[in-house]
Amino acid sequence: MLRRYLLRRILLIIPTLLLVSFFVFSIVRLLPGDVVTIMMADHGFAKDKEEMREILGLNKPLVIQYVFYLKNVLKGDLGISLWSGEPVREEIFRRLPITIRLGLMALFWTFLLGVPIGIISALYQDRWLDYVIRSLAIAGLSIPGFWIAILVLIFGSIWFKWVPPMDYIPFLESPVKSLSQLLAPSLILAVHLSASIMRMTRTMMLEVLKEDYIRTARAKGLSRWVVITRHALKNALIPVLSIMGIQIAYLIGGTVIMESIFVLPGMGKYLLDAIIWRDYPAIQGINLFICIWIITINLLVDSLYGLLDPRIRYRK
């Protein structure tokens, strides 16, 4: 059943990617400010606009441009950056490790903070500690991440004389210093994510703790810790996994802001720069890559349901 379910999901990836690629390909050309106009204004090219469009291959009809783009994508070619002249695929793979490390660190803090605090909140339901935790969670959901990042930079420089380094230190050059640069942005990204995870964990723990099998486990004389960790937590984490799968999209969007604020040369900053300069191949390639990333993560999360709860079956 699981194999058949995964096969159907994989087959659905093809039309999804086609729709996303065509939408992104079309929408970037509708953005105000033509790339040729920006190039001529920035570099002062003597060529006229039509000649520049012909050089860049932008003078053909949109459908023909898309067909050529799709053929190249099927060959693994995401195009050449209109500004740097570098292959987009190489730029993505060069910047991808930074974004992955930032995302993994944010997910680590999210799980480390959200799940235990959610369990504590459920165990102390309607007590002062529960009220404090729920208030902090609402604040974490309400406050924008970029605002927290700006406050960290302002007050960090005023109170602690700390500012993030402007030059990124490669991981292989100094792993500790490289990861320390990602500490602040990853924690800020985790604020919003851990707040929603905490609320979901609390809600599901309260529901699971009322189930009959939990009462049976307690009646057998099992300790409270064993009941929570071995019986309640595994079932309570299933909806939490669903939320974390959905939050991958938010996390990717958050990396765009954090990488720009903390000057991290990852995929998020590359995407923002490409949008500003209307670098069509870069925008298309990054969005296609992100779409594949999100689809893969959601597929993995759905596959984990059966491992957490053997009662779950994948049917037609």
C-alpha positions as CSV (number, residue, x, y, z in Angstrom):
1,M,0.0,0.0,0.0
2,L,2.8,2.4,0.9
3,R,4.6,1.8,-2.4
4,R,1.4,2.4,-4.4
5,Y,0.7,5.5,-2.4
6,L,4.2,6.9,-2.9
7,L,4.1,6.0,-6.7
8,R,0.9,8.1,-7.1
9,R,2.4,11.0,-5.2
10,I,5.5,10.9,-7.3
11,L,3.4,10.9,-10.5
12,L,1.6,14.0,-9.3
13,I,4.9,15.8,-8.9
14,I,5.2,16.1,-12.7
15,P,2.1,18.2,-13.4
16,T,2.7,20.2,-10.2
17,L,6.2,21.2,-11.4
18,L,4.9,22.0,-14.9
19,L,2.3,24.4,-13.4
20,V,4.8,26.0,-11.0
21,S,7.4,26.5,-13.7
22,F,5.0,28.1,-16.1
23,F,3.5,30.3,-13.5
24,V,6.9,31.6,-12.3
25,F,8.1,31.9,-15.9
26,S,5.1,34.1,-16.8
27,I,4.8,36.1,-13.6
28,V,8.4,37.3,-13.5
29,R,8.0,38.9,-16.9
30,L,4.9,40.8,-15.6
31,L,6.9,42.4,-12.8
32,P,7.3,46.2,-13.2
33,G,10.7,47.1,-14.6
34,D,12.0,45.3,-17.6
35,V,15.4,43.7,-17.2
36,V,16.7,45.3,-20.4
37,T,15.7,48.8,-19.1
38,I,17.5,48.1,-15.8
39,M,20.6,46.9,-17.6
40,M,20.7,49.9,-19.9
41,A,20.2,52.3,-17.0
42,D,22.8,50.6,-14.7
43,H,25.5,49.9,-17.2
44,G,24.7,52.6,-19.9
45,F,24.7,50.2,-22.8
46,A,24.8,51.9,-26.2
47,K,22.6,49.2,-27.8
48,D,18.9,49.9,-28.1
49,K,16.3,47.8,-26.3
50,E,15.3,45.6,-29.2
51,E,18.9,44.7,-29.8
52,M,19.4,43.8,-26.2
53,R,16.3,41.7,-26.1
54,E,17.5,39.8,-29.1
55,I,20.9,39.2,-27.5
56,L,19.2,37.9,-24.3
57,G,16.7,35.9,-26.2
58,L,13.7,37.9,-24.8
59,N,12.4,39.0,-28.2
60,K,10.6,35.7,-28.9
61,P,7.0,35.0,-28.0
62,L,6.5,33.9,-24.4
63,V,5.3,30.4,-25.3
64,I,8.4,29.8,-27.4
65,Q,10.6,31.1,-24.7
66,Y,8.9,28.7,-22.2
67,V,9.3,25.7,-24.5
68,F,13.0,26.4,-24.9
69,Y,13.3,26.8,-21.2
70,L,11.5,23.6,-20.5
71,K,13.8,21.7,-22.9
72,N,16.8,23.0,-21.1
73,V,15.4,22.1,-17.7
74,L,14.8,18.5,-18.8
75,K,18.5,18.4,-19.7
76,G,19.4,19.7,-16.2
77,D,20.2,23.2,-17.5
78,L,18.6,26.0,-15.5
79,G,20.0,28.7,-17.7
80,I,22.6,31.4,-17.5
81,S,22.3,34.4,-15.2
82,L,21.6,37.6,-17.2
83,W,23.8,39.6,-14.9
84,S,26.7,37.5,-13.8
85,G,26.9,35.2,-16.8
86,E,27.3,32.2,-14.5
87,P,25.2,29.0,-14.8
88,V,22.2,29.3,-12.4
89,R,22.6,25.6,-11.4
90,E,26.2,26.2,-10.2
91,E,25.1,29.3,-8.3
92,I,22.3,27.4,-6.6
93,F,24.5,24.4,-5.6
94,R,27.2,26.8,-4.4
95,R,24.8,28.7,-2.1
96,L,22.6,25.7,-1.1
97,P,24.7,24.4,1.8
98,I,24.4,27.7,3.6
99,T,20.6,27.7,3.3
100,I,20.4,24.0,4.3
101,R,22.5,24.6,7.4
102,L,20.4,27.6,8.4
103,G,17.2,25.7,7.8
104,L,18.3,22.6,9.8
105,M,19.5,24.8,12.7
106,A,16.1,26.5,12.7
107,L,14.3,23.2,12.7
108,F,16.5,21.9,15.5
109,W,15.7,24.9,17.7
110,T,12.0,24.6,16.7
111,F,11.7,21.0,17.8
112,L,14.0,21.5,20.8
113,L,11.9,24.4,22.1
114,G,8.4,23.7,20.7
115,V,7.8,20.0,21.7
116,P,9.1,20.0,25.3
117,I,7.5,23.3,26.2
118,G,4.2,22.1,24.6
119,I,4.3,19.0,26.8
120,I,5.0,21.0,29.9
121,S,2.1,23.3,29.0
122,A,-0.2,20.3,28.6
123,L,0.9,18.7,31.9
124,Y,0.3,22.0,33.8
125,Q,-3.0,22.8,32.1
126,D,-4.7,26.0,33.3
127,R,-2.0,26.8,35.9
128,W,0.2,29.9,35.9
129,L,3.0,28.2,34.0
130,D,0.6,27.2,31.2
131,Y,-0.7,30.7,30.9
132,V,2.8,32.1,30.7
133,I,3.8,29.6,28.0
134,R,0.6,30.2,26.0
135,S,1.1,34.0,26.2
136,L,4.7,33.7,24.9
137,A,3.5,31.4,22.1
138,I,0.9,34.0,21.0
139,A,3.6,36.7,21.1
140,G,5.9,34.4,19.0
141,L,3.2,34.0,16.4
142,S,2.3,37.7,16.3
143,I,5.7,39.3,16.1
144,P,7.3,39.3,12.6
145,G,10.7,37.7,12.3
146,F,12.3,40.6,10.4
147,W,11.3,43.0,13.3
148,I,12.9,40.7,15.9
149,A,16.0,40.5,13.6
150,I,16.3,44.3,13.4
151,L,15.9,44.6,17.1
152,V,18.6,42.0,17.7
153,L,21.0,44.0,15.4
154,I,20.1,47.4,17.0
155,F,20.2,46.4,20.7
156,G,23.0,43.9,20.1
157,S,25.3,46.7,18.8
158,I,24.2,49.2,21.5
159,W,24.3,46.9,24.6
160,F,26.8,44.2,23.7
161,K,28.8,45.9,20.9
162,W,28.0,43.0,18.7
163,V,27.3,43.1,15.0
164,P,27.2,40.2,12.6
165,P,30.2,39.8,10.4
166,M,29.8,41.2,6.9
167,D,31.9,38.4,5.3
168,Y,30.6,34.8,5.5
169,I,33.1,32.3,6.9
170,P,33.0,29.1,4.8
171,F,32.2,25.9,6.8
172,L,35.3,24.0,5.8
173,E,37.5,27.0,6.8
174,S,36.1,27.2,10.3
175,P,33.1,25.1,11.2
176,V,32.6,26.7,14.6
177,K,32.7,30.3,13.4
178,S,30.6,29.4,10.3
179,L,27.8,27.9,12.5
180,S,28.0,30.7,15.0
181,Q,27.1,33.1,12.2
182,L,23.9,31.1,11.7
183,L,23.0,31.0,15.4
184,A,21.1,34.3,15.7
185,P,19.1,34.0,12.4
186,S,18.3,30.4,13.1
187,L,17.0,31.2,16.6
188,I,14.9,34.1,15.2
189,L,13.4,31.8,12.5
190,A,12.6,29.3,15.2
191,V,10.6,31.8,17.3
192,H,7.5,31.7,15.0
193,L,7.9,28.0,14.1
194,S,8.4,26.8,17.7
195,A,5.3,28.8,18.9
196,S,3.0,27.0,16.5
197,I,4.6,23.6,17.2
198,M,4.2,24.3,21.0
199,R,0.5,25.1,20.6
200,M,-0.1,22.0,18.4
201,T,1.9,19.7,20.8
202,R,-0.1,21.0,23.8
203,T,-3.5,20.5,22.1
204,M,-2.6,17.0,20.9
205,M,-1.1,16.0,24.3
206,L,-4.3,17.1,26.0
207,E,-6.4,15.0,23.7
208,V,-4.1,11.9,23.8
209,L,-3.9,12.0,27.6
210,K,-7.7,11.5,27.8
211,E,-7.6,8.3,25.7
212,D,-8.5,4.9,27.2
213,Y,-5.1,3.3,26.5
214,I,-3.5,6.1,28.6
215,R,-5.7,5.3,31.5
216,T,-4.9,1.6,31.1
217,A,-1.2,2.4,31.1
218,R,-1.6,4.4,34.3
219,A,-3.7,1.6,35.9
220,K,-0.8,-0.8,35.2
221,G,1.4,1.3,37.5
222,L,3.6,2.8,34.8
223,S,5.3,6.0,35.8
224,R,4.2,9.3,34.5
225,W,7.3,9.7,32.4
226,V,6.9,6.3,30.7
227,V,3.3,7.0,30.0
228,I,4.1,10.3,28.3
229,T,7.2,9.3,26.4
230,R,6.3,5.8,25.3
231,H,2.5,6.0,24.8
232,A,1.3,9.6,24.6
233,L,4.0,11.4,22.8
234,K,4.3,9.2,19.7
235,N,0.6,9.7,18.8
236,A,0.6,13.3,19.7
237,L,3.6,14.0,17.3
238,I,1.7,12.9,14.2
239,P,-0.2,16.2,13.6
240,V,3.0,18.0,14.8
241,L,4.8,16.4,11.9
242,S,2.1,17.6,9.5
243,I,2.6,21.2,10.8
244,M,6.4,21.0,10.4
245,G,6.0,19.8,6.8
246,I,3.8,22.8,6.0
247,Q,6.2,25.1,7.8
248,I,9.0,24.2,5.4
249,A,7.5,26.7,3.0
250,Y,7.5,29.4,5.7
251,L,11.0,28.5,6.6
252,I,12.3,28.9,3.0
253,G,10.5,32.3,2.9
254,G,12.1,33.2,6.2
255,T,15.6,32.4,5.0
256,V,15.2,35.0,2.2
257,I,14.7,37.7,4.9
258,M,17.3,36.4,7.4
259,E,20.0,35.9,4.8
260,S,19.5,39.4,3.5
261,I,19.5,41.0,7.0
262,F,22.5,39.0,8.3
263,V,24.3,39.1,4.9
264,L,24.5,35.4,4.4
265,P,25.2,34.4,0.8
266,G,22.6,31.6,0.6
267,M,19.8,30.8,-1.8
268,G,17.4,33.2,-0.1
269,K,19.6,36.2,-0.7
270,Y,20.3,35.0,-4.2
271,L,16.6,34.9,-4.9
272,L,16.0,38.4,-3.4
273,D,18.9,39.9,-5.5
274,A,17.6,38.1,-8.6
275,I,14.1,39.7,-8.1
276,I,15.5,43.1,-7.6
277,W,17.6,42.9,-10.8
278,R,15.0,40.9,-12.7
279,D,17.4,38.1,-13.4
280,Y,14.7,35.8,-15.0
281,P,16.8,32.5,-15.2
282,A,17.9,32.8,-11.6
283,I,14.3,33.5,-10.3
284,Q,12.9,30.6,-12.4
285,G,15.7,28.2,-11.3
286,I,15.5,29.0,-7.6
287,N,11.7,28.7,-7.5
288,L,11.7,25.4,-9.3
289,F,14.4,24.1,-7.0
290,I,12.4,25.3,-3.9
291,C,9.3,23.7,-5.3
292,I,11.0,20.3,-5.6
293,W,12.4,20.8,-2.1
294,I,9.0,21.4,-0.6
295,I,7.3,18.5,-2.4
296,T,10.1,16.1,-1.3
297,I,9.9,17.2,2.3
298,N,6.1,16.8,2.4
299,L,6.4,13.4,0.8
300,L,8.9,12.3,3.4
301,V,6.7,13.6,6.2
302,D,3.6,11.8,4.9
303,S,5.7,8.6,4.7
304,L,6.7,8.9,8.4
305,Y,3.0,8.6,9.5
306,G,3.0,4.9,9.2
307,L,6.2,4.6,11.2
308,L,4.9,6.6,14.1
309,D,1.5,4.9,14.1
310,P,1.2,1.4,12.6
311,R,-2.6,1.8,12.6
312,I,-2.3,4.3,9.7
313,R,-2.8,2.6,6.3
314,Y,-2.3,4.1,2.9
315,R,-5.4,3.3,0.7
316,K,-6.5,4.2,-2.7
